[in-house]
Amino acid sequence: MKSMRLKARLSLAFFLVVSVMFAIISYAANGLLANQFKNYAIDKQNQRIVAFADLFASRYVDWGNRWDPAGIESIGVSALSEGWLIRLKDQDGQILWDAQVHNHGMCSLMLANNAERMQSQIENFQGGYTEQTQTLTVGAATVGWLDIGFYGPYSYSEVDLAFLKRLNQLLLIAAALSMAIAAILGLVIARQLTDPITRAIQTTRRIANGHYTDRITEEKGPRELAELTSSINSLAESLGRQETMRKQLTSDVAHELRTPLAVLQSHLEAMIDGTWRADQKRLESCHGEVVRISSLVKDLEKLTQIEQGNLNLHKETVDLKALLQRIGLNFQRDFASKNVQLSIQVDPIVVQGDTDKLSQVFINLIANALKYTNPGGSVHVVSQMADSQVIISIKDTGIGIAPEDQTQIFERFYRADKSRARETGGSGIGLAIVKSIVEAHGGRVTVDSQPGQGSTFQVTLPLK
């Protein structure tokens, strides 16, 4: 219903905008047309008055330079039929012919009809009997005067009114067609806008109900709608990934706890049943499993604390060269025993950070590099500057990481070794803790690896 209301509102808005714009344009066009038609009527009226004067002057010559009463009456009657009231005077000012004397009733009726016609066309039109006088000359001599009376200041003929009526009808037809087209276009455009939104709403509801594989596929549409669908698809992908990780986390925690608990249970049951004696060796074995569980729980607590933003960083000035050389010295025996070469070439670089937490980051990465490097290999730790950042790279010549695993190795409990044998790794939390600590310092950690060619972990930290 909401999308339908939006669709109706968009359609109505489009219809109203087009209608209002057409009304404004029609009103302006009608006003301009009326003004132009008024000027046209006045010009035509003036031209007709001049034409009457020229006609009488030419006829005076045709009549032998004298006035012919029959000819004058013929012209006057013809003019009266057109709505013109003629009064002709000779050069002495004597009236030769007067339309109102000739047919006063017809003159009054003609003026009344013109008044009614104009007032029906133009509301509150102010008009009345108007008269103009033209001097009739032949050569340089004045031969008479012509008084022309009419309904003024201007008037429209029946032909003029028919033209205006037809024009208004065409405007009304155009208005009706424009409104119909506006309504159709408004509905089409509203549907193009609201249908993707409706599908987005339906998809988000399905995503909210756990259908994380649902996606919106909109090939066409405004950029904003494309960005909306892209964001929803990204959200669905992220939620699906988080749901997978949540399920995996449950499985991983159960897996990590199952083995030590099973060992504890079997040992304790054996000692309770009297099958085994509770000697120091067996108690130490049980204690080792308890320590193992406790260590896992502590790692989980530490990771949770970091990810929730509750990690208290005791920042101080840290000399990365001195820190890494000290860590390398501590690893010297382990590298020597496995016949792996360790090289640390770090410039004297100072950052602000937590010494203990940063030590944990580099210890974990160097320990992993040693663990996955075969005897005879090497591990190199180098530094480089990039803008206002320092990049510490830990590069090994170990077994490498498969491409599909590189995007997930920083997730908790994720291990590229699907067998999850402890000989090839720990609990799978170490790299997740590394990532969280580095990000807490405002940095980032990345990996670049080729299977069989080694791996390079890069820790990027801000200098300030």
C-alpha positions as CSV (number, residue, x, y, z in Angstrom):
1,M,0.0,0.0,0.0
2,K,2.9,2.4,0.8
3,S,4.4,1.9,-2.7
4,M,0.9,2.5,-4.2
5,R,0.5,5.7,-2.3
6,L,3.9,6.8,-3.4
7,K,3.1,5.9,-7.0
8,A,-0.2,7.8,-6.8
9,R,1.5,10.8,-5.3
10,L,4.2,10.8,-8.0
11,S,1.6,10.5,-10.7
12,L,-0.5,13.2,-9.3
13,A,2.5,15.5,-8.8
14,F,3.6,15.0,-12.4
15,F,0.0,15.6,-13.6
16,L,-0.3,18.8,-11.5
17,V,3.0,20.2,-12.6
18,V,2.3,19.6,-16.3
19,S,-1.3,21.0,-15.9
20,V,-0.2,24.1,-14.0
21,M,2.6,24.7,-16.5
22,F,0.2,24.3,-19.4
23,A,-2.4,26.6,-17.7
24,I,0.3,29.3,-17.3
25,I,1.5,28.9,-20.8
26,S,-2.1,28.9,-22.2
27,Y,-3.0,31.9,-20.1
28,A,0.0,33.8,-21.3
29,A,-0.5,32.8,-24.9
30,N,-4.2,33.7,-24.7
31,G,-3.4,37.1,-23.3
32,L,-0.7,37.7,-25.9
33,L,-3.1,36.5,-28.6
34,A,-5.9,38.7,-27.4
35,N,-3.6,41.8,-27.3
36,Q,-2.3,41.0,-30.8
37,F,-5.8,40.4,-32.1
38,K,-6.9,43.7,-30.6
39,N,-4.1,45.6,-32.4
40,Y,-5.0,43.7,-35.5
41,A,-8.7,44.8,-35.2
42,I,-7.6,48.5,-34.6
43,D,-5.2,48.4,-37.5
44,K,-7.9,46.9,-39.8
45,Q,-10.4,49.5,-38.6
46,N,-8.0,52.4,-39.3
47,Q,-7.2,50.9,-42.7
48,R,-10.9,50.7,-43.5
49,I,-11.5,54.3,-42.5
50,V,-8.7,55.5,-44.8
51,A,-10.0,53.2,-47.6
52,F,-13.5,54.9,-47.3
53,A,-11.9,58.3,-47.6
54,D,-9.9,57.3,-50.6
55,L,-13.0,55.7,-52.2
56,F,-15.1,58.9,-51.8
57,A,-12.2,61.1,-53.2
58,S,-11.8,58.9,-56.2
59,R,-15.5,58.7,-56.9
60,Y,-15.7,62.5,-56.7
61,V,-13.3,62.6,-59.6
62,D,-15.1,59.8,-61.5
63,W,-18.4,61.8,-61.1
64,G,-16.9,64.7,-62.9
65,N,-15.6,66.6,-59.9
66,R,-19.0,66.7,-58.3
67,W,-21.0,64.7,-55.8
68,D,-23.5,62.2,-57.1
69,P,-26.3,61.6,-54.5
70,A,-27.2,58.1,-55.9
71,G,-23.5,57.0,-55.8
72,I,-23.1,58.4,-52.3
73,E,-26.1,56.5,-51.1
74,S,-24.9,53.3,-52.6
75,I,-21.6,53.5,-50.8
76,G,-23.3,54.6,-47.5
77,V,-25.7,51.7,-47.6
78,S,-23.0,49.2,-48.3
79,A,-20.9,50.6,-45.5
80,L,-23.9,50.4,-43.1
81,S,-24.3,46.8,-43.8
82,E,-20.7,46.3,-42.7
83,G,-21.3,48.3,-39.4
84,W,-20.0,51.7,-40.5
85,L,-22.1,54.9,-40.2
86,I,-21.3,57.3,-43.0
87,R,-22.0,61.1,-42.9
88,L,-20.7,63.0,-46.0
89,K,-20.4,66.8,-46.1
90,D,-19.5,68.9,-49.2
91,Q,-16.8,71.6,-49.2
92,D,-19.3,74.1,-47.8
93,G,-20.1,71.8,-44.9
94,Q,-23.6,70.8,-46.1
95,I,-24.6,67.2,-45.3
96,L,-25.0,65.3,-48.5
97,W,-25.9,61.9,-46.8
98,D,-26.2,60.7,-43.2
99,A,-26.7,57.0,-42.4
100,Q,-28.5,57.7,-39.1
101,V,-31.0,59.9,-41.1
102,H,-31.3,57.3,-43.8
103,N,-32.0,54.4,-41.3
104,H,-31.8,55.4,-37.7
105,G,-33.2,52.1,-36.5
106,M,-30.8,50.0,-38.3
107,C,-27.9,52.1,-37.0
108,S,-29.1,51.7,-33.4
109,L,-29.6,48.0,-33.9
110,M,-26.1,47.6,-35.4
111,L,-24.4,49.4,-32.5
112,A,-26.4,47.4,-30.0
113,N,-25.4,44.1,-31.7
114,N,-21.8,45.1,-31.7
115,A,-21.9,46.0,-28.0
116,E,-23.5,42.7,-27.2
117,R,-21.0,40.8,-29.3
118,M,-18.0,42.5,-27.7
119,Q,-19.3,42.2,-24.1
120,S,-20.0,38.5,-24.6
121,Q,-16.4,38.0,-25.9
122,I,-14.7,40.3,-23.4
123,E,-16.1,40.6,-19.9
124,N,-16.7,44.3,-18.8
125,F,-15.7,45.6,-22.2
126,Q,-15.9,49.4,-22.2
127,G,-17.1,50.5,-25.6
128,G,-19.6,52.8,-27.4
129,Y,-20.3,54.9,-30.4
130,T,-17.0,56.4,-31.8
131,E,-16.6,58.8,-34.7
132,Q,-13.6,59.9,-36.8
133,T,-13.5,62.6,-39.4
134,Q,-11.5,62.4,-42.6
135,T,-10.8,65.4,-44.9
136,L,-11.5,64.6,-48.6
137,T,-9.0,66.2,-50.9
138,V,-8.5,66.1,-54.7
139,G,-5.1,67.5,-55.5
140,A,-4.6,70.4,-53.2
141,A,-8.3,71.3,-52.9
142,T,-10.7,70.1,-50.2
143,V,-13.8,68.7,-51.6
144,G,-15.6,67.6,-48.4
145,W,-15.5,65.9,-45.1
146,L,-16.3,62.3,-44.2
147,D,-17.6,61.5,-40.7
148,I,-17.3,57.7,-40.0
149,G,-19.1,56.3,-37.0
150,F,-18.6,52.9,-35.5
151,Y,-18.7,50.9,-32.3
152,G,-15.3,51.5,-30.7
153,P,-12.6,51.8,-29.6
154,Y,-12.6,48.6,-31.7
155,S,-14.9,45.6,-32.4
156,Y,-14.7,42.1,-33.8
157,S,-16.7,40.9,-36.7
158,E,-18.6,37.6,-36.8
159,V,-15.6,36.1,-38.7
160,D,-13.2,37.4,-36.1
161,L,-15.3,35.8,-33.3
162,A,-15.5,32.5,-35.1
163,F,-11.7,32.5,-35.5
164,L,-11.2,33.2,-31.8
165,K,-13.8,30.6,-30.8
166,R,-12.1,28.0,-32.9
167,L,-8.7,28.9,-31.5
168,N,-10.0,28.6,-27.9
169,Q,-11.4,25.2,-28.8
170,L,-8.0,24.1,-30.1
171,L,-6.4,25.3,-26.9
172,L,-8.9,23.3,-24.8
173,I,-8.3,20.2,-27.0
174,A,-4.5,20.7,-26.6
175,A,-5.0,21.1,-22.8
176,A,-7.1,17.9,-22.6
177,L,-4.5,15.9,-24.6
178,S,-1.6,17.3,-22.6
179,M,-3.3,16.3,-19.3
180,A,-4.0,12.9,-20.6
181,I,-0.4,12.5,-21.8
182,A,0.8,13.9,-18.5
183,A,-1.3,11.4,-16.5
184,I,0.0,8.5,-18.6
185,L,3.6,9.7,-18.4
186,G,3.3,10.3,-14.7
187,L,2.0,6.8,-14.1
188,V,4.8,5.3,-16.2
189,I,7.5,7.3,-14.5
190,A,6.1,6.7,-11.1
191,R,6.0,2.9,-11.9
192,Q,9.6,3.0,-13.1
193,L,10.6,4.7,-9.8
194,T,8.4,2.7,-7.3
195,D,8.6,-0.8,-8.8
196,P,12.3,-1.1,-8.0
197,I,11.6,0.3,-4.5
198,T,8.8,-2.2,-4.0
199,R,11.1,-5.1,-5.1
200,A,13.8,-3.7,-2.7
201,I,11.3,-3.7,0.2
202,Q,10.3,-7.3,-0.6
203,T,13.9,-8.4,-0.9
204,T,14.9,-6.7,2.4
205,R,12.0,-8.4,4.1
206,R,13.2,-11.8,2.8
207,I,16.7,-10.9,3.9
208,A,15.4,-10.0,7.4
209,N,13.7,-13.4,7.5
210,G,17.1,-15.1,6.8
211,H,17.1,-15.5,3.0
212,Y,20.6,-14.0,2.6
213,T,21.1,-15.4,-0.9
214,D,18.3,-13.2,-2.3
215,R,19.6,-10.4,-4.6
216,I,18.0,-7.5,-6.5
217,T,18.8,-7.3,-10.2
218,E,18.0,-4.0,-11.7
219,E,19.6,-3.4,-15.0
220,K,18.1,0.0,-15.7
221,G,17.1,3.0,-13.6
222,P,18.4,6.2,-12.0
223,R,21.8,6.1,-10.4
224,E,20.3,6.6,-6.9
225,L,18.2,3.4,-7.3
226,A,21.2,1.5,-8.7
227,E,23.2,2.6,-5.6
228,L,20.2,1.5,-3.4
229,T,20.0,-1.9,-4.9
230,S,23.8,-2.3,-4.7
231,S,23.8,-1.3,-1.0
232,I,21.0,-3.8,-0.3
233,N,22.9,-6.6,-2.2
234,S,26.1,-5.7,-0.3
235,L,24.1,-5.8,3.0
236,A,22.7,-9.2,2.1
237,E,26.1,-10.5,1.3
238,S,27.6,-9.1,4.5
239,L,24.7,-10.6,6.6
240,G,25.1,-13.9,4.8
241,R,28.8,-13.9,5.5
242,Q,28.2,-13.0,9.1
243,E,25.7,-15.7,9.5
244,T,28.1,-18.3,8.1
245,M,30.8,-17.0,10.4
246,R,28.4,-17.2,13.4
247,K,27.6,-20.8,12.6
248,Q,31.2,-21.6,11.9
249,L,32.2,-19.9,15.2
250,T,29.8,-22.2,17.1
251,S,31.3,-25.2,15.4
252,D,34.8,-24.0,15.9
253,V,34.4,-23.3,19.6
254,A,32.8,-26.7,20.1
255,H,35.7,-28.3,18.2
256,E,38.3,-26.5,20.2
257,L,36.7,-27.4,23.5
258,R,35.7,-31.0,22.6
259,T,39.2,-32.6,22.5
260,P,40.5,-31.2,25.9
261,L,37.2,-31.9,27.6
262,A,37.1,-35.4,26.2
263,V,40.6,-36.0,27.5
264,L,39.7,-34.6,30.9
265,Q,36.5,-36.7,31.1
266,S,38.2,-39.9,30.1
267,H,41.1,-39.4,32.6
268,L,38.9,-38.4,35.5
269,E,36.5,-41.3,34.8
270,A,39.4,-43.7,34.8
271,M,40.7,-42.3,38.1
272,I,37.2,-42.3,39.7
273,D,36.7,-46.0,38.6
274,G,40.1,-46.9,40.0
275,T,41.4,-48.0,36.6
276,W,44.1,-45.3,36.9
277,R,45.9,-44.0,39.9
278,A,45.7,-40.3,40.5
279,D,49.5,-39.9,40.3
280,Q,51.4,-36.8,39.4
281,K,51.9,-37.6,35.7
282,R,48.1,-38.1,35.1
283,L,47.2,-35.0,37.1
284,E,49.7,-33.0,35.2
285,S,48.1,-34.2,32.0
286,C,44.7,-33.1,33.2
287,H,46.1,-29.8,34.3
288,G,47.6,-29.3,30.8
289,E,44.2,-29.7,29.3
290,V,42.7,-27.3,31.8
291,V,45.4,-24.8,30.9
292,R,44.6,-25.3,27.3
293,I,40.9,-24.6,27.8
294,S,41.7,-21.6,29.9
295,S,44.1,-20.2,27.3
296,L,41.4,-20.5,24.6
297,V,38.8,-18.8,26.8
298,K,41.3,-16.0,27.6
299,D,42.0,-15.5,23.9
300,L,38.3,-15.3,23.2
301,E,37.8,-12.8,26.0
302,K,40.7,-10.7,24.6
303,L,39.3,-10.8,21.1
304,T,35.8,-9.9,22.2
305,Q,37.2,-7.0,24.3
306,I,39.2,-5.7,21.3
307,E,36.3,-6.0,18.8
308,Q,33.9,-4.3,21.2
309,G,36.2,-1.3,21.5
310,N,37.0,-1.9,25.1
311,L,40.7,-2.4,24.5
312,N,42.7,-0.1,26.7
313,L,45.7,1.0,24.8
314,H,48.5,2.4,26.9
315,K,50.1,4.5,24.2
316,E,53.7,5.6,24.3
317,T,56.5,6.3,22.0
318,V,57.5,3.0,20.4
319,D,60.8,2.4,18.5
320,L,59.8,-0.2,16.0
321,K,63.5,-1.1,15.2
322,A,64.3,-1.8,18.8
323,L,61.1,-3.6,19.4
324,L,61.5,-5.9,16.4
325,Q,65.2,-6.6,17.2
326,R,64.2,-7.6,20.7
327,I,61.6,-9.9,19.4
328,G,64.0,-11.4,16.9
329,L,66.6,-12.0,19.6
330,N,63.9,-14.0,21.6
331,F,63.2,-16.1,18.5
332,Q,66.9,-16.7,17.7
333,R,67.0,-20.1,19.3
334,D,63.7,-21.3,17.7
335,F,64.9,-20.3,14.2
336,A,68.3,-21.9,14.7
337,S,66.8,-25.2,15.9
338,K,64.6,-25.4,12.7
339,N,67.4,-24.2,10.4
340,V,65.4,-21.1,9.2
341,Q,67.2,-17.8,8.7
342,L,65.7,-14.7,10.3
343,S,66.6,-11.3,8.9
344,I,65.4,-8.0,10.5
345,Q,66.1,-4.8,8.5
346,V,64.0,-2.1,10.0
347,D,64.8,1.7,10.0
348,P,64.7,3.6,13.3
349,I,61.0,4.5,13.1
350,V,59.0,5.8,16.0
351,V,55.2,5.5,16.4
352,Q,52.7,6.1,19.1
353,G,51.2,2.8,20.3
354,D,50.9,0.2,23.0
355,T,54.3,-1.6,23.3
356,D,52.8,-4.9,24.7
357,K,50.0,-5.1,22.1
358,L,52.3,-4.3,19.2
359,S,54.8,-6.9,20.5
360,Q,51.9,-9.4,20.5
361,V,51.2,-8.6,16.8
362,F,54.8,-9.1,15.6
363,I,55.4,-12.1,17.8
364,N,52.3,-13.8,16.3
365,L,53.3,-13.0,12.7
366,I,56.9,-14.0,13.1
367,A,55.9,-17.2,14.9
368,N,53.5,-18.1,12.1
369,A,56.2,-17.4,9.5
370,L,58.6,-19.8,11.3
371,K,55.9,-22.4,11.8
372,Y,55.0,-22.6,8.1
373,T,58.5,-22.3,6.7
374,N,60.4,-25.5,5.9
375,P,64.0,-26.0,7.1
376,G,66.5,-24.2,5.0
377,G,64.0,-21.3,4.3
378,S,64.1,-17.7,5.5
379,V,62.0,-15.0,7.1
380,H,62.7,-11.3,6.3
381,V,61.3,-8.4,8.3
382,V,61.7,-5.0,6.5
383,S,60.2,-1.6,6.8
384,Q,59.3,1.2,4.3
385,M,57.7,4.6,4.5
386,A,54.6,5.6,2.6
387,D,53.2,9.1,3.1
388,S,52.5,9.5,6.8
389,Q,52.6,5.7,7.4
390,V,55.1,3.0,8.1
391,I,54.7,-0.5,6.6
392,I,56.3,-3.5,8.3
393,S,56.5,-6.5,6.1
394,I,57.1,-10.1,7.4
395,K,58.0,-12.2,4.3
396,D,58.7,-15.9,4.5
397,T,59.6,-18.6,2.0
398,G,57.0,-21.0,3.5
399,I,54.2,-23.1,2.1
400,G,52.0,-20.1,1.2
401,I,48.3,-19.6,1.4
402,A,45.7,-20.5,-1.1
403,P,43.9,-17.6,-2.7
404,E,40.5,-18.7,-1.4
405,D,41.9,-18.7,2.1
406,Q,43.6,-15.3,2.1
407,T,40.4,-13.3,2.5
408,Q,39.3,-15.3,5.6
409,I,42.5,-16.1,7.6
410,F,41.9,-13.0,9.8
411,E,38.5,-14.4,10.9
412,R,38.4,-16.0,14.3
413,F,38.9,-19.8,14.3
414,Y,39.6,-19.9,10.6
415,R,42.5,-22.1,9.5
416,A,43.6,-23.0,6.1
417,D,44.4,-26.5,7.4
418,K,41.0,-28.1,7.2
419,S,42.2,-31.0,9.2
420,R,42.7,-28.6,12.1
421,A,45.6,-30.7,13.5
422,R,47.3,-28.8,16.2
423,E,50.7,-29.7,14.8
424,T,50.0,-27.2,12.0
425,G,48.5,-24.3,14.0
426,G,46.9,-23.1,17.2
427,S,43.3,-22.3,18.0
428,G,42.9,-20.0,14.9
429,I,42.4,-16.8,17.0
430,G,45.9,-15.4,16.7
431,L,45.4,-13.6,13.4
432,A,42.0,-12.3,14.4
433,I,43.7,-10.7,17.5
434,V,46.5,-9.3,15.3
435,K,43.9,-7.6,13.0
436,S,41.9,-6.2,15.9
437,I,45.0,-4.8,17.6
438,V,46.4,-3.2,14.4
439,E,43.0,-1.6,13.6
440,A,42.7,-0.3,17.2
441,H,46.0,1.5,16.5
442,G,44.4,3.1,13.3
443,G,46.2,0.8,11.0
444,R,45.6,-2.3,8.8
445,V,47.1,-5.7,8.2
446,T,47.1,-7.4,4.8
447,V,48.5,-10.6,3.2
448,D,49.9,-11.5,-0.2
449,S,50.8,-15.1,-0.8
450,Q,51.4,-17.7,-3.5
451,P,51.0,-21.4,-2.6
452,G,54.5,-22.9,-2.5
453,Q,56.2,-19.6,-2.8
454,G,55.7,-18.1,0.7
455,S,53.6,-15.3,2.2
456,T,54.1,-11.6,3.0
457,F,52.1,-10.0,5.9
458,Q,52.1,-6.2,5.9
459,V,51.3,-4.2,9.0
460,T,50.6,-0.5,8.2
461,L,50.6,1.9,11.1
462,P,50.2,5.7,11.2
463,L,53.2,7.7,12.2
464,K,51.0,10.2,14.2
